[in-house]
Amino acid sequence: MLKTRVITAFVLLGVLLGAIFFLPPAGWLAFASLICGGAAWEWGGLGGFARAQRAAFAALMGAACLLLGLVSGLAGDTPRPPFGLLGFYAVSAAFWLAVVPFWLKRKWRLQGTASTVLVGLIVLLPPALAMAHLRAVSPLLLLAVIAGVSVADISAYFTGRAFGRRKLAPEISPGKTWEGAGGAVAGVVIFGVLLALGASLEFARTPLVVVLLPLLAGFTGVSIIGDLFESLLKRQAGLKDSGTLLPGHGGILDRIDSLTSTLPLVGLAALWLAI
C-alpha cells in the first residue's frame, strides 16, 4: 500500500505541476472543471445518489464551473480580477467559518436531494473557480496554497504520531489529535514565513510578521475543518474513502478536502487585494 501511495503521489504531482505551468488559461479552466465534476460524482455518493443522479450532478457541476470561469474571463490570456466571483467566495467563507463548526458539533447529515445539491454547490464550485482564479494571479500562488495544505497534513500526521495524546474529534476522525493540529500550525507558519522571506525582504519587518502569523494559523485551522467535514460525511455514509480513482489515496475528495475550505478564502483575499 505504501508503494502504491508513493507512486500515485508522484504521478499526481507530475500531472499537477505540468497542468499548472504549461496549460493555457482555457486548458487550466477545463482541468479545474474536470476536477469539479469528478468531485461532484463522489459527493453524490456521500449523499446516497443513484448512479444516474451522480452522473447528472457531476455534469452539472463541471459545466457550471466552466461556464462561470468563461464568463469571469478566466480563460483569457490577460485575465482581469474576477470580481463576479466575490459572491461565491463570500458564501463559501460564511459556510466554512460560521456553519461548518456547528455542523461538526451537532453532526448534521446530508438529507435529501435538494440539500445535498445545495451544500455540494457551496463546497465544490467556489474552490474549483478559485483554482482557475489563483492560477491566473500567479501559478506560484496557487502552488503555495496547495503546498501549504500538504505541509499542514504532513506536519499533523508526524506530530500526532510522535506526541498525540488528546483526541481532536474522536467521533469524527479518531486519529487526529490536538498535538497534531498544533504541529500543523507550526509547520505552516514556518513554511509561510520562509516563503514570505524568500519573496520579499519586507516581510522580515516585525509588524508584517505579526500580521502574517495569525493568518497562517487561521489558514491551517480552516484546512483542518475541511478535512474533518469530509471525514464526518464519509463516516455517516459508511465509506472509508470518497472514491477509488486514485490508488492508495481514495478519491478526488480525499485529496482536496482541505482545499475546498482554504482555496475560496485565499481567492477572497486575492480579490480584496486587487481592489
Secondary structure, DSSP 8 states (H G I E B T S, - for coil): -HHHHHHHHHHHHHHHHHHHHHS-HHHHHHHHHHHHHHHHHHHHHHTT--HHHHHHHHHHHHHHHHHHHHHTTTTSSS----GGGHHHHHHHHHIIIIIHHHHHHHT----HHHHHHHHHHHHHHHHHHHHHHHHHH-HHHHHHHHHHHHHHHHHHHHHHHHH--SEEETTTEEEEEHHHHHHHHHHHHHHHHHHHHHH-GGGGSHHHHHHHHHHHHHHHHHHHHHHHHHHHHHHHHT-SSS-SSBTTTB-HHHHHHHHHHHHHHHHHHHHHHH-
